[in-house]
Amino acid sequence: KTKGSDNLFYPDITLFVNGIPLVVIEAKSPKVKNALSNAFSDLKDYAGITHNKKRGNSELFFYNLFMIVTDTNKCKFGTITAHSLNQYWRWADPYPKNLDELPRGSGTPNDQNRLIYGMLDKRNLLDIMQSFTLFSAEDKGIAKIICRYQQFRTVKKALIRLQNGETPQDRGGLIWHTQGSGKSLTMMFLIKAMYATKKFDDWKIILVNDRTDLETQLTSTATKVGVRVKVADSITTLKEQIK
């Protein structure tokens, strides 16, 4: 209910963890035209961050981790700072579960089931909150960033190798990224997840790159999301920094 008003609004599902409303879900019928867009607009109204502030109650979203829009088949998630549906994403892989473990109809599991069994798995949800959520200082204000499924899967697999590998080769590996897939953020998520385990507290992490513009990008991304980095301009400087 809107504070101090008789106007009512009804988010379809609110997910509470220890009494804290972390996830708000707006569900539409698959028969509705532009269902996800309509669901996104409703969530903005509910959060009180649109022109129609009378409908909303921003207090429900003070502790919000992310929001979900779904029409049963199509399903996407995004944060409260997303400006449009284009900044909402699918969760295509329910790792560590396999697609074969998910409910399905006659075909492959739909996007809703992939997200439910992936993001909303109890362990995954807590991990996302602890290690896969960042706040970035942008020109237009603070942006809240949640990992995408490929970043979550990558970091989780890397941690398994780092913790269980018996040789340097077993602990190492190669992660392929396509352009624009978020490689800089993946590195930041990995750093956060490593230190969250408390098994790497005495490690110093070195980011090596082969381009000046990539060094600038990594440094900028790290600074924006609150990860402190020191740029080594020479081998001598690097040796001093890792002592």
Secondary structure, DSSP 8 states (H G I E B T S, - for coil): --TTSS-----SEEEEETTEEEEEEEE--TTSTTHHHHHHHHHHHHTT-SS-GGG--GGGGTT--EEEEE-SSSEEEE-TT--SGGG-B-----TTS-GGGS--SSSS--HHHHHHHHTTSHHHHHHHHHHSEEEEEETTEEEEEE--HHHHHHHHHHHHHHHH-SSHHHH-------TTS-HHHHHHHHHHHHHHTTSSTT-------S-HHHHHHHHHHHHHTT------SSHHHHHHHT-
